[in-house]
Amino acid sequence: MDPLALAAIEARQHAHAPFSKFLVGAALEDSDGRVWTGCNIENATYGLTICAERLAMFKALSEGHRGFTRIAIVADTDAPTPPCGACRQILWEFGGNLEILLANMTAETAKHRLKDLLPLPFDARLL
Ligand code: THU
């Protein structure tokens, strides 16, 4: 498996998902080759939950990193787990047309470009 997917699998071990029981890991590669990981962290009020992808991106941004190439997203499902709409928007804003690698615990299951998952995005060019 791609090392980025393996990093996402490892990050998933820290997921806090007692409500959905749906554990997700993400690993975001920046243009220096550094990997930023995240997992979903749920909250009893549900709406404060943060997805694995956004956490990985916010960790990188909050440490001053900009410029990203790929993100791997992992869940323990046969069908690929694509990023939710909110994550697509955030990933687009800060990562542009990222390569999105989807995997489960044993195999890579799909590969996409973000522009194909978020056609006609709203972004700063329209402000
Ligand atoms: N989740 C993610 O972390 N990333 C995704 O791509 C899909 C959904 C989380 C949010 C919530 O904690 C749980 O999975 C079920 O929606």
Backbone and ligand atoms as CSV (ligand in chain L), in Angstrom:
chain,resi,resn,atom,element,x,y,z
A,1,MET,N,N,0.852,-1.210,0.000
A,1,MET,CA,C,0.000,0.000,0.000
A,1,MET,C,C,0.875,1.243,0.000
A,2,ASP,N,N,0.349,2.299,-0.534
A,2,ASP,CA,C,1.056,3.587,-0.545
A,2,ASP,C,C,1.358,4.012,0.909
A,3,PRO,N,N,2.573,4.496,1.177
A,3,PRO,CA,C,2.906,4.915,2.542
A,3,PRO,C,C,1.950,5.981,3.097
A,4,LEU,N,N,1.380,6.782,2.206
A,4,LEU,CA,C,0.433,7.798,2.684
A,4,LEU,C,C,-0.832,7.128,3.241
A,5,ALA,N,N,-1.283,6.063,2.601
A,5,ALA,CA,C,-2.447,5.316,3.107
A,5,ALA,C,C,-2.095,4.638,4.428
A,6,LEU,N,N,-0.880,4.153,4.524
A,6,LEU,CA,C,-0.457,3.520,5.790
A,6,LEU,C,C,-0.427,4.541,6.923
A,7,ALA,N,N,-0.017,5.761,6.606
A,7,ALA,CA,C,-0.018,6.827,7.619
A,7,ALA,C,C,-1.451,7.145,8.058
A,8,ALA,N,N,-2.381,7.093,7.119
A,8,ALA,CA,C,-3.792,7.353,7.452
A,8,ALA,C,C,-4.350,6.232,8.334
A,9,ILE,N,N,-3.942,5.008,8.047
A,9,ILE,CA,C,-4.388,3.866,8.870
A,9,ILE,C,C,-3.892,4.037,10.304
A,10,GLU,N,N,-2.659,4.489,10.424
A,10,GLU,CA,C,-2.118,4.691,11.774
A,10,GLU,C,C,-2.856,5.824,12.495
A,11,ALA,N,N,-3.106,6.905,11.775
A,11,ALA,CA,C,-3.812,8.044,12.380
A,11,ALA,C,C,-5.214,7.646,12.834
A,12,ARG,N,N,-5.820,6.744,12.090
A,12,ARG,CA,C,-7.184,6.305,12.410
A,12,ARG,C,C,-7.269,5.673,13.798
A,13,GLN,N,N,-6.161,5.133,14.275
A,13,GLN,CA,C,-6.168,4.485,15.594
A,13,GLN,C,C,-6.532,5.458,16.707
A,14,HIS,N,N,-6.368,6.755,16.444
A,14,HIS,CA,C,-6.674,7.749,17.477
A,14,HIS,C,C,-8.062,8.362,17.300
A,15,ALA,N,N,-8.826,7.866,16.341
A,15,ALA,CA,C,-10.167,8.421,16.106
A,15,ALA,C,C,-11.019,8.279,17.376
A,16,HIS,N,N,-11.842,9.294,17.601
A,16,HIS,CA,C,-12.779,9.274,18.738
A,16,HIS,C,C,-14.176,9.340,18.134
A,17,ALA,N,N,-14.795,8.175,17.975
A,17,ALA,CA,C,-16.089,8.112,17.295
A,17,ALA,C,C,-17.061,7.207,18.051
A,18,PRO,N,N,-17.338,7.536,19.338
A,18,PRO,CA,C,-18.217,6.667,20.128
A,18,PRO,C,C,-19.672,6.718,19.670
A,19,PHE,N,N,-20.040,7.751,18.915
A,19,PHE,CA,C,-21.442,7.901,18.519
A,19,PHE,C,C,-21.726,7.192,17.199
A,20,SER,N,N,-20.923,7.463,16.191
A,20,SER,CA,C,-21.142,6.795,14.894
A,20,SER,C,C,-20.425,5.443,14.825
A,21,LYS,N,N,-19.400,5.285,15.627
A,21,LYS,CA,C,-18.523,4.102,15.554
A,21,LYS,C,C,-17.834,3.996,14.192
A,22,PHE,N,N,-17.787,5.086,13.475
A,22,PHE,CA,C,-17.186,5.104,12.137
A,22,PHE,C,C,-15.840,5.816,12.242
A,23,LEU,N,N,-14.789,5.029,12.271
A,23,LEU,CA,C,-13.449,5.578,12.503
A,23,LEU,C,C,-12.772,5.903,11.173
A,24,VAL,N,N,-12.236,7.119,11.087
A,24,VAL,CA,C,-11.612,7.583,9.840
A,24,VAL,C,C,-10.219,8.123,10.152
A,25,GLY,N,N,-9.296,7.862,9.248
A,25,GLY,CA,C,-7.951,8.442,9.342
A,25,GLY,C,C,-7.618,9.150,8.039
A,26,ALA,N,N,-6.810,10.188,8.139
A,26,ALA,CA,C,-6.389,10.920,6.942
A,26,ALA,C,C,-4.916,11.261,7.058
A,27,ALA,N,N,-4.254,11.310,5.911
A,27,ALA,CA,C,-2.842,11.726,5.871
A,27,ALA,C,C,-2.672,12.644,4.663
A,28,LEU,N,N,-2.220,13.858,4.954
A,28,LEU,CA,C,-2.094,14.915,3.948
A,28,LEU,C,C,-0.611,15.157,3.682
A,29,GLU,N,N,-0.234,15.101,2.420
A,29,GLU,CA,C,1.179,15.312,2.052
A,29,GLU,C,C,1.365,16.745,1.578
A,30,ASP,N,N,2.350,17.442,2.127
A,30,ASP,CA,C,2.599,18.810,1.653
A,30,ASP,C,C,3.690,18.809,0.587
A,31,SER,N,N,3.921,19.975,0.008
A,31,SER,CA,C,4.830,20.009,-1.143
A,31,SER,C,C,6.292,19.795,-0.760
A,32,ASP,N,N,6.594,19.787,0.538
A,32,ASP,CA,C,7.949,19.396,0.968
A,32,ASP,C,C,8.024,17.897,1.257
A,33,GLY,N,N,6.916,17.188,1.066
A,33,GLY,CA,C,6.905,15.746,1.326
A,33,GLY,C,C,6.572,15.391,2.763
A,34,ARG,N,N,6.262,16.412,3.560
A,34,ARG,CA,C,5.916,16.148,4.960
A,34,ARG,C,C,4.460,15.680,5.052
A,35,VAL,N,N,4.200,14.801,5.997
A,35,VAL,CA,C,2.856,14.216,6.123
A,35,VAL,C,C,2.186,14.694,7.398
A,36,TRP,N,N,0.954,15.170,7.239
A,36,TRP,CA,C,0.143,15.662,8.358
A,36,TRP,C,C,-1.046,14.736,8.513
A,37,THR,N,N,-1.245,14.233,9.710
A,37,THR,CA,C,-2.306,13.249,9.883
A,37,THR,C,C,-3.464,13.804,10.706
A,38,GLY,N,N,-4.600,13.151,10.565
A,38,GLY,CA,C,-5.776,13.518,11.350
A,38,GLY,C,C,-6.710,12.329,11.478
A,39,CYS,N,N,-7.606,12.423,12.444
A,39,CYS,CA,C,-8.636,11.397,12.614
A,39,CYS,C,C,-9.916,12.134,12.992
A,40,ASN,N,N,-11.047,11.465,12.874
A,40,ASN,CA,C,-12.281,12.153,13.269
A,40,ASN,C,C,-12.400,12.167,14.787
A,41,ILE,N,N,-12.848,13.314,15.288
A,41,ILE,CA,C,-13.061,13.498,16.729
A,41,ILE,C,C,-14.521,13.938,16.894
A,42,GLU,N,N,-15.319,13.054,17.453
A,42,GLU,CA,C,-16.735,13.364,17.632
A,42,GLU,C,C,-16.975,14.040,18.973
A,43,ASN,N,N,-18.167,14.594,19.097
A,43,ASN,CA,C,-18.553,15.322,20.293
A,43,ASN,C,C,-20.004,14.982,20.620
A,44,ALA,N,N,-20.330,14.981,21.903
A,44,ALA,CA,C,-21.680,14.617,22.327
A,44,ALA,C,C,-22.746,15.530,21.727
A,45,THR,N,N,-22.354,16.731,21.327
A,45,THR,CA,C,-23.328,17.609,20.667
A,45,THR,C,C,-23.357,17.368,19.153
A,46,TYR,N,N,-22.668,16.356,18.705
A,46,TYR,CA,C,-22.621,15.910,17.311
A,46,TYR,C,C,-22.080,16.957,16.336
A,47,GLY,N,N,-22.695,18.154,16.357
A,47,GLY,CA,C,-22.344,19.175,15.365
A,47,GLY,C,C,-20.912,19.683,15.495
A,48,LEU,N,N,-20.292,19.464,16.626
A,48,LEU,CA,C,-18.910,19.923,16.817
A,48,LEU,C,C,-17.880,18.905,16.334
A,49,THR,N,N,-18.379,17.801,15.826
A,49,THR,CA,C,-17.474,16.782,15.281
A,49,THR,C,C,-16.587,17.376,14.199
A,50,ILE,N,N,-15.313,16.953,14.206
A,50,ILE,CA,C,-14.435,17.343,13.100
A,50,ILE,C,C,-13.978,16.083,12.371
A,51,CYS,N,N,-14.002,16.158,11.065
A,51,CYS,CA,C,-13.591,15.021,10.236
A,51,CYS,C,C,-12.073,14.903,10.207
A,52,ALA,N,N,-11.621,13.706,9.879
A,52,ALA,CA,C,-10.187,13.409,9.808
A,52,ALA,C,C,-9.468,14.325,8.816
A,53,GLU,N,N,-10.083,14.569,7.673
A,53,GLU,CA,C,-9.433,15.349,6.619
A,53,GLU,C,C,-9.211,16.796,7.047
A,54,ARG,N,N,-10.249,17.382,7.644
A,54,ARG,CA,C,-10.115,18.782,8.057
A,54,ARG,C,C,-9.107,18.925,9.187
A,55,LEU,N,N,-9.080,17.947,10.077
A,55,LEU,CA,C,-8.112,18.028,11.171
A,55,LEU,C,C,-6.684,17.970,10.627
A,56,ALA,N,N,-6.445,17.088,9.683
A,56,ALA,CA,C,-5.100,16.999,9.083
A,56,ALA,C,C,-4.731,18.337,8.433
A,57,MET,N,N,-5.670,18.906,7.690
A,57,MET,CA,C,-5.390,20.184,7.017
A,57,MET,C,C,-5.170,21.298,8.035
A,58,PHE,N,N,-5.990,21.366,9.054
A,58,PHE,CA,C,-5.865,22.452,10.033
A,58,PHE,C,C,-4.569,22.322,10.842
A,59,LYS,N,N,-4.146,21.094,11.090
A,59,LYS,CA,C,-2.867,20.913,11.779
A,59,LYS,C,C,-1.730,21.507,10.939
A,60,ALA,N,N,-1.740,21.194,9.657
A,60,ALA,CA,C,-0.678,21.710,8.775
A,60,ALA,C,C,-0.740,23.232,8.693
A,61,LEU,N,N,-1.939,23.763,8.500
A,61,LEU,CA,C,-2.088,25.216,8.354
A,61,LEU,C,C,-1.668,25.936,9.630
A,62,SER,N,N,-2.054,25.365,10.761
A,62,SER,CA,C,-1.778,26.041,12.036
A,62,SER,C,C,-0.302,26.019,12.388
A,63,GLU,N,N,0.450,25.173,11.685
A,63,GLU,CA,C,1.905,25.158,11.897
A,63,GLU,C,C,2.618,25.905,10.780
A,64,GLY,N,N,1.833,26.611,9.975
A,64,GLY,CA,C,2.431,27.514,8.980
A,64,GLY,C,C,2.696,26.901,7.621
A,65,HIS,N,N,2.214,25.678,7.385
A,65,HIS,CA,C,2.508,25.041,6.094
A,65,HIS,C,C,1.430,25.349,5.066
A,66,ARG,N,N,1.892,25.562,3.832
A,66,ARG,CA,C,0.994,25.832,2.706
A,66,ARG,C,C,1.503,25.029,1.516
A,67,GLY,N,N,0.610,24.626,0.627
A,67,GLY,CA,C,1.027,23.890,-0.555
A,67,GLY,C,C,0.943,22.390,-0.301
A,68,PHE,N,N,-0.026,21.740,-0.941
A,68,PHE,CA,C,-0.270,20.324,-0.668
A,68,PHE,C,C,-0.434,19.551,-1.980
A,69,THR,N,N,-0.113,18.268,-1.922
A,69,THR,CA,C,-0.152,17.461,-3.142
A,69,THR,C,C,-1.199,16.349,-3.108
A,70,ARG,N,N,-1.282,15.644,-1.995
A,70,ARG,CA,C,-2.153,14.458,-1.939
A,70,ARG,C,C,-2.744,14.314,-0.552
A,71,ILE,N,N,-3.892,13.630,-0.501
A,71,ILE,CA,C,-4.425,13.228,0.806
A,71,ILE,C,C,-4.934,11.797,0.698
A,72,ALA,N,N,-4.634,10.994,1.699
A,72,ALA,CA,C,-5.178,9.633,1.784
A,72,ALA,C,C,-6.243,9.613,2.878
A,73,ILE,N,N,-7.336,8.930,2.596
A,73,ILE,CA,C,-8.455,8.831,3.542
A,73,ILE,C,C,-8.789,7.346,3.707
A,74,VAL,N,N,-8.872,6.930,4.969
A,74,VAL,CA,C,-9.030,5.504,5.251
A,74,VAL,C,C,-10.179,5.266,6.213
A,75,ALA,N,N,-11.019,4.296,5.878
A,75,ALA,CA,C,-12.043,3.796,6.803
A,75,ALA,C,C,-12.129,2.281,6.614
A,76,ASP,N,N,-12.731,1.619,7.585
A,76,ASP,CA,C,-12.796,0.151,7.528
A,76,ASP,C,C,-14.065,-0.287,6.805
A,77,THR,N,N,-14.117,-0.012,5.520
A,77,THR,CA,C,-15.311,-0.309,4.717
A,77,THR,C,C,-14.880,-0.906,3.383
A,78,ASP,N,N,-15.750,-1.708,2.804
A,78,ASP,CA,C,-15.441,-2.240,1.465
A,78,ASP,C,C,-15.528,-1.124,0.434
A,79,ALA,N,N,-16.583,-0.330,0.528
A,79,ALA,CA,C,-16.740,0.783,-0.417
A,79,ALA,C,C,-15.837,1.936,0.015
A,80,PRO,N,N,-15.240,2.652,-0.937
A,80,PRO,CA,C,-14.389,3.791,-0.583
A,80,PRO,C,C,-15.172,4.842,0.199
A,81,THR,N,N,-14.489,5.515,1.136
A,81,THR,CA,C,-15.102,6.601,1.912
A,81,THR,C,C,-14.587,7.938,1.388
A,82,PRO,N,N,-15.385,8.630,0.570
A,82,PRO,CA,C,-14.936,9.915,0.040
A,82,PRO,C,C,-15.149,11.027,1.052
A,83,PRO,N,N,-14.418,12.148,0.918
A,83,PRO,CA,C,-14.586,13.251,1.879
A,83,PRO,C,C,-15.983,13.866,1.793
A,84,CYS,N,N,-16.484,14.341,2.934
A,84,CYS,CA,C,-17.802,14.985,2.967
A,84,CYS,C,C,-17.732,16.344,2.266
A,85,GLY,N,N,-18.878,16.948,2.075
A,85,GLY,CA,C,-18.926,18.224,1.354
A,85,GLY,C,C,-18.128,19.324,2.027
A,86,ALA,N,N,-18.239,19.421,3.360
A,86,ALA,CA,C,-17.498,20.464,4.076
A,86,ALA,C,C,-15.998,20.270,3.897
A,87,CYS,N,N,-15.541,19.037,3.984
A,87,CYS,CA,C,-14.106,18.769,3.810
A,87,CYS,C,C,-13.669,19.068,2.384
A,88,ARG,N,N,-14.487,18.765,1.400
A,88,ARG,CA,C,-14.122,19.075,0.010
A,88,ARG,C,C,-13.866,20.572,-0.146
A,89,GLN,N,N,-14.731,21.372,0.466
A,89,GLN,CA,C,-14.583,22.830,0.365
A,89,GLN,C,C,-13.272,23.293,1.013
A,90,ILE,N,N,-12.997,22.790,2.208
A,90,ILE,CA,C,-11.763,23.189,2.915
A,90,ILE,C,C,-10.529,22.701,2.158
A,91,LEU,N,N,-10.579,21.460,1.694
A,91,LEU,CA,C,-9.423,20.916,0.966
A,91,LEU,C,C,-9.170,21.717,-0.305
A,92,TRP,N,N,-10.247,22.122,-0.970
A,92,TRP,CA,C,-10.101,22.921,-2.193
A,92,TRP,C,C,-9.479,24.278,-1.888
A,93,GLU,N,N,-9.991,24.907,-0.843
A,93,GLU,CA,C,-9.533,26.253,-0.489
A,93,GLU,C,C,-8.027,26.283,-0.217
A,94,PHE,N,N,-7.547,25.268,0.482
A,94,PHE,CA,C,-6.134,25.296,0.886
A,94,PHE,C,C,-5.249,24.334,0.107
A,95,GLY,N,N,-5.856,23.365,-0.553
A,95,GLY,CA,C,-5.060,22.346,-1.243
A,95,GLY,C,C,-5.232,22.335,-2.745
A,96,GLY,N,N,-6.264,23.033,-3.246
A,96,GLY,CA,C,-6.494,23.016,-4.690
A,96,GLY,C,C,-6.836,21.612,-5.188
A,97,ASN,N,N,-6.385,21.351,-6.393
A,97,ASN,CA,C,-6.795,20.107,-7.043
A,97,ASN,C,C,-5.974,18.900,-6.559
A,98,LEU,N,N,-6.114,18.591,-5.295
A,98,LEU,CA,C,-5.363,17.499,-4.661
A,98,LEU,C,C,-5.673,16.150,-5.293
A,99,GLU,N,N,-4.697,15.257,-5.226
A,99,GLU,CA,C,-5.003,13.848,-5.504
A,99,GLU,C,C,-5.598,13.249,-4.236
A,100,ILE,N,N,-6.693,12.526,-4.388
A,100,ILE,CA,C,-7.390,11.935,-3.240
A,100,ILE,C,C,-7.264,10.419,-3.344
A,101,LEU,N,N,-6.590,9.845,-2.393
A,101,LEU,CA,C,-6.386,8.397,-2.388
A,101,LEU,C,C,-7.275,7.797,-1.308
A,102,LEU,N,N,-8.175,6.920,-1.702
A,102,LEU,CA,C,-9.090,6.289,-0.743
A,102,LEU,C,C,-8.652,4.850,-0.508
A,103,ALA,N,N,-8.746,4.425,0.728
A,103,ALA,CA,C,-8.301,3.066,1.052
A,103,ALA,C,C,-9.090,2.532,2.240
A,104,ASN,N,N,-9.067,1.204,2.358
A,104,ASN,CA,C,-9.563,0.599,3.592
A,104,ASN,C,C,-8.368,-0.007,4.330
A,105,MET,N,N,-8.589,-0.912,5.223
A,105,MET,CA,C,-7.496,-1.379,6.074
A,105,MET,C,C,-6.496,-2.255,5.328
A,106,THR,N,N,-6.899,-2.744,4.175
A,106,THR,CA,C,-6.019,-3.705,3.486
A,106,THR,C,C,-5.641,-3.300,2.072
A,107,ALA,N,N,-6.374,-2.355,1.472
A,107,ALA,CA,C,-6.108,-2.052,0.066
A,107,ALA,C,C,-6.533,-0.641,-0.300
A,108,GLU,N,N,-5.899,-0.121,-1.347
A,108,GLU,CA,C,-6.369,1.139,-1.935
A,108,GLU,C,C,-7.622,0.832,-2.738
A,109,THR,N,N,-8.636,1.691,-2.598
A,109,THR,CA,C,-9.924,1.373,-3.222
A,109,THR,C,C,-10.318,2.361,-4.318
A,110,ALA,N,N,-9.739,3.559,-4.324
A,110,ALA,CA,C,-10.084,4.521,-5.377
A,110,ALA,C,C,-9.092,5.667,-5.371
A,111,LYS,N,N,-8.997,6.347,-6.510
A,111,LYS,CA,C,-8.147,7.527,-6.632
A,111,LYS,C,C,-8.944,8.575,-7.422
A,112,HIS,N,N,-8.941,9.806,-6.925
A,112,HIS,CA,C,-9.688,10.882,-7.589
A,112,HIS,C,C,-8.847,12.146,-7.588
A,113,ARG,N,N,-9.284,13.116,-8.374
A,113,ARG,CA,C,-8.799,14.488,-8.256
A,113,ARG,C,C,-9.909,15.297,-7.613
A,114,LEU,N,N,-9.513,16.242,-6.742
A,114,LEU,CA,C,-10.540,16.978,-6.000
A,114,LEU,C,C,-11.481,17.739,-6.932
A,115,LYS,N,N,-10.966,18.227,-8.051
A,115,LYS,CA,C,-11.866,19.011,-8.926
A,115,LYS,C,C,-12.993,18.133,-9.486
A,116,ASP,N,N,-12.763,16.837,-9.544
A,116,ASP,CA,C,-13.834,15.947,-10.017
A,116,ASP,C,C,-14.861,15.682,-8.917
A,117,LEU,N,N,-14.437,15.820,-7.666
A,117,LEU,CA,C,-15.367,15.619,-6.543
A,117,LEU,C,C,-16.071,16.921,-6.155
A,118,LEU,N,N,-15.505,18.047,-6.592
A,118,LEU,CA,C,-16.091,19.354,-6.250
A,118,LEU,C,C,-16.127,20.229,-7.517
A,119,PRO,N,N,-16.993,19.869,-8.443
A,119,PRO,CA,C,-17.069,20.672,-9.667
A,119,PRO,C,C,-17.698,22.040,-9.371
A,120,LEU,N,N,-17.297,23.034,-10.094
A,120,LEU,CA,C,-17.821,24.396,-9.945
A,120,LEU,C,C,-17.723,24.883,-8.501
A,121,PRO,N,N,-16.525,24.889,-7.925
A,121,PRO,CA,C,-16.387,25.290,-6.525
A,121,PRO,C,C,-16.578,26.792,-6.330
A,122,PHE,N,N,-17.053,27.164,-5.163
A,122,PHE,CA,C,-17.018,28.558,-4.743
A,122,PHE,C,C,-15.687,28.768,-4.045
A,123,ASP,N,N,-14.946,29.789,-4.457
A,123,ASP,CA,C,-13.688,30.078,-3.770
A,123,ASP,C,C,-13.348,31.556,-3.878
A,124,ALA,N,N,-12.184,31.936,-3.372
A,124,ALA,CA,C,-11.822,33.342,-3.238
A,124,ALA,C,C,-11.800,34.080,-4.577
A,125,ARG,N,N,-11.634,33.351,-5.677
A,125,ARG,CA,C,-11.622,34.027,-6.992
A,125,ARG,C,C,-12.963,34.681,-7.297
A,126,LEU,N,N,-14.009,34.228,-6.602
A,126,LEU,CA,C,-15.349,34.746,-6.892
A,126,LEU,C,C,-15.742,35.895,-5.957
A,127,LEU,N,N,-14.879,36.205,-5.012
A,127,LEU,CA,C,-15.223,37.278,-4.052
A,127,LEU,C,C,-14.885,38.661,-4.633
L,1,THU,N1,N,-16.062,11.329,8.686
L,1,THU,C1,C,-14.761,11.693,8.458
L,1,THU,O1,O,-13.985,11.923,9.389
L,1,THU,N2,N,-14.362,11.787,7.171
L,1,THU,C2,C,-15.100,11.420,6.097
L,1,THU,O2,O,-14.619,11.486,4.967
L,1,THU,C3,C,-16.473,10.949,6.291
L,1,THU,C4,C,-17.028,11.132,7.646
L,1,THU,C5,C,-16.485,11.131,10.081
L,1,THU,C6,C,-17.409,12.152,10.652
L,1,THU,C7,C,-18.112,11.337,11.721
L,1,THU,O3,O,-17.329,11.325,12.890
L,1,THU,C8,C,-18.154,9.935,11.170
L,1,THU,O4,O,-17.151,9.883,10.171
L,1,THU,C9,C,-19.489,9.526,10.577
L,1,THU,O5,O,-19.947,10.473,9.681
